[in-house]
Amino acid sequence: MTVPGRRSSTFTRLLRHGFTDPSAAERLLDLPDMSSVRGDPVLLDALGAASDPDLALRGLVRLVEAQDPVERQTLLGTLVSAKPLRDRLIGVLGASEALGDHLARHPHDWHALVTYEAADLHPGVEEFERGLADATDPVTLRIAYRRCLLSIAARDVCGTTDVAQAAAELADPATATLRAALAIARTAAPADAAQCRLAVIAMGKCGGHELNYVSDVDVIFVGEPVEGADESKAMQAATRLASHLMRICSETTIEGTIWPVDANLRPEGRNGPLVRTLSSHLAYYQRWAKTWEFQALLKARPVAGDPMLGEEYVEAVSPLVWQAAERENFVADVQKMRRRVVDNIPVAEVHRELKLGPGGLRDVEFAVQLLQLVHGRSDATLHSGTTLKALQSLAAGGYVGRADAAQLDAAYRFLRAMEHRIQLYRLRRTHLVPEDEADLRRLGRSLGLRTDPVAELNKEWKRHASVVRRLHEKIFYRPLLDAVAQLAPGETRLSPKAAGQRLEALGYADPAAALRHLEALSSGVTRKAAIQRTLLPVLLGWFADSADPDAGLLGFRKVSDALGKTPWYLRLLRDEGAAAENLARVLSAGRLAPDLLLRAPEAVALLGDPEGLRPRGRDALEQEILAAVGRAETTEGGVASARGVRRRELFRTAAADLIGSYGTEDSPAEADPGALVDRVGNAVTDLNAATLAGALRAAVREQWDDTLPTRFAVIGMGRFGGHEQSYGSDADVLFVHEPREGVDDQEATRAANTVIAEMRRLLQLPTADPPLLIDVDLRPEGKSGPMVRTLASYEAYYRRWSLVWESQALLRAEPMAGDADLGRRFVELVDPLRYPAEGLGEDAVREIRRLKARMESERLPRGADPTLHTKLGRGGLSDVEWTVQLFQMQHGWAEPGLRTTRTRHALAAAHAAGLISTEDAQILDEAWVLATRVRNGVMLVRGRAGDTFPSDGRELGAVGRYLGYGPGRVGDMLDDYRRTTRRARAVVEELFYGA
C-alpha cells in the first residue's frame, strides 16, 4: 500500500524509464487489459527505450484494447516473450502516432512485425508487390501500403537499416503502389488499356531511390499507341489512365491518402499535356528544355507500366542529360535555380527549414547534381540518381575531396534521419523542425540522443547544417565549375599563349611571371599539386578582383613555399571556404599584411577560424605577453616573444580591416567606415599598450626581479592615448615615477631612467618583427627636459611653467602600463589643466589659434598638395582634432562627456551638449574618418606610413579598392576626398577660427 503523499515504486520506475507523465502511464498500466504485463520489467525496459515512452504506451494500450480476448493474450504473450516483435512494435508506437492510429484501426496488422527472417531484413519491390496484391481499390491499397510502411518503420527505428537503406526501401513500396494503382486504373478502363502503352517514369527522390516517408512522388508519363491504334485516341486513353492513377494515390479516403503524385516535371510543366509520346518528349528536350529540366532528368527511372517503353525513354534522354553542361550559362542557370528556391522560403521558417534552408538537404543535392552534370560528360561512373552513391563516386574520382565527401555524407545522413523521424510521427509531408519541446525531445531520442535530447539535437543539427553550408558554397558557387562547364568538348587545357592572354585580360600585368608561379605551384602528381590545381582557379579570380593580382599570386606562392609541406595548410584552404578567400584578399590588397604574414606564415590559420579575425582585448594580450616574458630565459628573448605576439596581432588586425573593407562572397563590406577605423585604432592601441607592459616587465626583471625601487607608470599621449593609432604609429608617451618608501630620490630616478632606456632598446632591436618606437617629445620642456619625472615634479612644473599647448596635449593623456594607482593620480593631477574651470580665457584661445595657423604654414611638406594631405591639409585630421580639442578645453569642465581622450567620442559629446549642430558634427566626423582611413589604406598598401595619397597608379588604385572604389574610379575617390575635406574646412573656419 502506498503511503499518502509518497510516490509509488511504479511511479518512480516509470520516471526513471523516461516517462514524462508517470501518473498517466501508471493509470494505463493499471487497466484490466494490461494486468498480465503490468509489472513486467522487460516491457518497461522496451517502453523506456522508445523515442517517446508515453506515446508508445498509449499506442500499445489502444492496440491491446482493440483485440478480441484470444488475440489479446496472443499479442501480450508474444510481446513479452519475443524480443524482435517487442522492439519493433514498441519502437514504431513510440515514434509514430499515425502508425499507432493505423494499428488501432487495423488491430491484426501487428502480425506484420512478427516476421524476422533474412528476406524480411531487406525486402525489394517484389516483396512489396506481394504485400499489395490483394488491394483492389483505393481504400484497400492504402491499408496495404500502411502495412508495408509498418515493417519499413520498424527496421528504421530499430536500427536494422540505416537512413540510406530506409530511403531506398521507401522507394520500393512507392514503385509497387504505382504499379498497383495503374493495375486498378487499367481494370476500371480496359478499353483505354487496350489502346495504348503507358510507362511511368519516377523522378525526384522516388526516381533516385531515396524517398521520404511522406513526399510527393514525382513522375513523367510516356505513352505510345499499340500497333494499329490511332495516336490521338491512344494519347487520350493514356491520359485518362494516368489521371486515374494519380487520383488513386492522391485522393483522401476514409483511410487518408498515400501521397500526392506530381507530374509537374513533365515538358512545359502543368501547362503541357500529361502524357506525351517518346518522340514528342525528345523534340521538346532538344529544342525547348531549360537547364533545370536536364538536372531533374538525372533521377529518371522507369518504375511502372510498359517496361520496354520506360527503358527506351531513359536511353533516349540520357545523352541529352550529359550534354547539358555544354549549354550556354549552364552553371549560372543552376545557381539561379538554387537561389530562387532559397528566396521562396518564408522568412519566419528559414531557421527551421530542414530541406530548403541554408545548410539544408537541398544544398547537398544541388551541389552533387551540379558536379555530376559538369564531370559526368566524360565519366560514366557519376551517372547515379542516388545522392549518396553519386557523392561516393565524386570522391572516388577526385572531383570532391574525400574529407569533404565524408563530412557531406555524414551531414546528409543526419539531416535525412531528422526528416524521416519528423515525418514519421504523423505521416505528414513537412520539412520544418518542430518548435515544441516534447516534439524535439522525441525527435532527439529517436536519433539516439538520450542525455539531454533537445540540447544535443539542436547542437548536432546546427553543426551538420554548418558543415553543409560551408562545403556546399565551396563546391557549388566557385568559378572553377563555370570554367570547366564552358569547355568545348575535348578541350581540357589552354595553350601557354592563350593562358597568358587570359591572365592579361584578368588584370595580371606580368602574365609570364604569373604562369611561372602557377606552374611551380601546380605541376607534378603530388597531393599538394592536386590540391593547388583545385584551389588556383578560384584564387586567380579573387586575385583578379583586386588592384594588384600579380602581388597576390606572388604572395600566395611565397606562403605556399613556406607552408606547403605542413599537413594543415592546403587542407585549411581546401576545406575552409572562407580561409582561401580571406587569404586571397589579404595577399592582393597591399604590402603590409603579406609582409607580416611571411615573417610567420603559420598565422594564415587565423584566416580560417571564424573567431580568428576578431580583435583580442588588452587584458588577454597583456596576459599572453607577460606570460611569454616570464617564461623567457633572457630579457631579449622575452621581448622578442612579446614582439612576435605584436606582429601576429598586427596581422590579425590588418587582415580583418582588409576583409571588412573588401567584403567577401558571403558577407558584404562593412557599411560603417567609422566602425572599421575604431576597430583598428582600439586594436593597435591595446596591442601596443600590452607590448609596453611586457617590455616594462622584462626591463624590471633584468635588475630588480619584479619590484622596481620606484613606482612607475607609462602615460599614453597623442594617438596612443586617444586609441586612434594606425599600423605604423609610434607610441607617444610620458613616463612618471614615485620613489617607494625609504628609497632615495636619486636612486629612484636612476632606476626609472635605466628602465626607460632598456625598454626603448629592447623594442628597437633588429629582428624580423616590426619595432615599436617610443616617442617622449611631448614631455615637459620637450627634448630638453628629463626623460622621466616624479609625480611631484610634474605637479610643480605644470603649476608654474605649463603652456597652453601642453594643456592641449594632455587632453590625450591616459595610463597605458605600469602602476595603475600612480597612473590614476597622474590623470587627477592633469584634469584641471586640460579641463580648466570656467573654460579658456580669450588669450589662451588666441594662442591656440595662432599655433594652429603657424603649424599649417610651416609644417606642411614642401610640394605637398594641401587638398590631399590627410594630417595637415585642408579639412584633414589636424583641423578636426584641434576644433574638437578647443571645445573640450572650453567646455570640458561643465560637460562630462567631453572628458575623453578620443576624438569621435568628444565630437559626439559636443553634439549631444548642443555645442555643434548635427550637420556640422556629421561633416567633421566624416572627414576625420575618411582621412584616417586613407592613412590606414596607404600603410596597408605601401607597407610604410604616409600622410598623402600614393603617386604610383597601382598603389593609388589599391587605396581606392580599400576605400570601396571599384577599378577605374581613382578620380572619383580623389574628388570625393577633396569635397569631403572642403566641407569640413568650412566648418573649422567657423567653429575654430570664428570666421
Buried (B, 14 or more C-beta within 10 A) or exposed (E): EEEEEEBBEBBEBBBEBBBBBBEBBBEBBEEEBBEBBBEBEEBBEBBBBBBBBBBBBBBBBBBBBBBEEEBBEBBBEBBBEBEBBBBBBBBBBBBBBBBBBBBBBBBEBBBBBBEBEEEBEBBEBEBBBEBBEEBEEBEBBBBBBBBBBBBBBBBBBBEBBBBBBBBBBBBBBBBBBBBBBBBBBBEBBEEBBEBBBBBBBBBBBBBBBBBBBBBBBBBBBBBBBEEEBEEEEBBBBBBBBBBBBBEBBBEEBEBBBBBBBBBBBBBEEEEBBBBBBBEBBBEBBEEEBEBBBBBBBBBBBBBBBBEEBBEBBBEBBBEBBBEBBBBEEBBEBBBEBBEEBBEEBEEEEEEBBBBBBBBBBBBBBBBBBBBBBBBBBEBEEBBBBBBBBBBBBBBEBEBBBEEBBBBBBEBBBBBBBBBBBBBBBEBEEBBBBBEEEEBBBBBBBBBEBEEEBBEBBBEBBEEBBBBBBBBBBBBBBBBBBBBBBBBEEEEEEEEEEEBBEBBBEBBBEBBEBBBEBBEBBBEEEEEBBBBBBBBBBBBBBBBBBBBBBBBBBBBBBBBBEBBBEBEEBBBBBBBBBBBBBBBBBBBBBBBBBBBBBBBBBEBBBBBBEEEBBEBBEBEEBBBBBBEBBBEBEEBBBBBBBBBBBBBBBBBBBBBBBBBBBBBBEEEEEBEEBBEBBBBBBBBBBBBBBBBBBBBBBBBBBBEBEEEBBBBBBBBBBBBBBBBBBBBBBBBBBBBBBBBBEEBEEEEBBEBBBBBBEBBBBBBEEEBEBBBBEBBBEBBBEEEEBBBBBBBEBBBEBBEEEBEBEBBBBBBBBBBBBBBEEBBEBBBEBBBEBBBBEEBBEEEBBEBBBEBBEEEBEEEBEEEBBBBBBBBBBBBBBBBBBBBBBBBBBBBBBEBEBBBBBBBBBBBBBBBEBEBBEEEBBBBBBBBBBBBBBBBBBBBBBBBEBBBBBBEEEEBBBBBBBBBBBEEEBBEEBBEBBBEBBEBBBBBBBEBBEEE
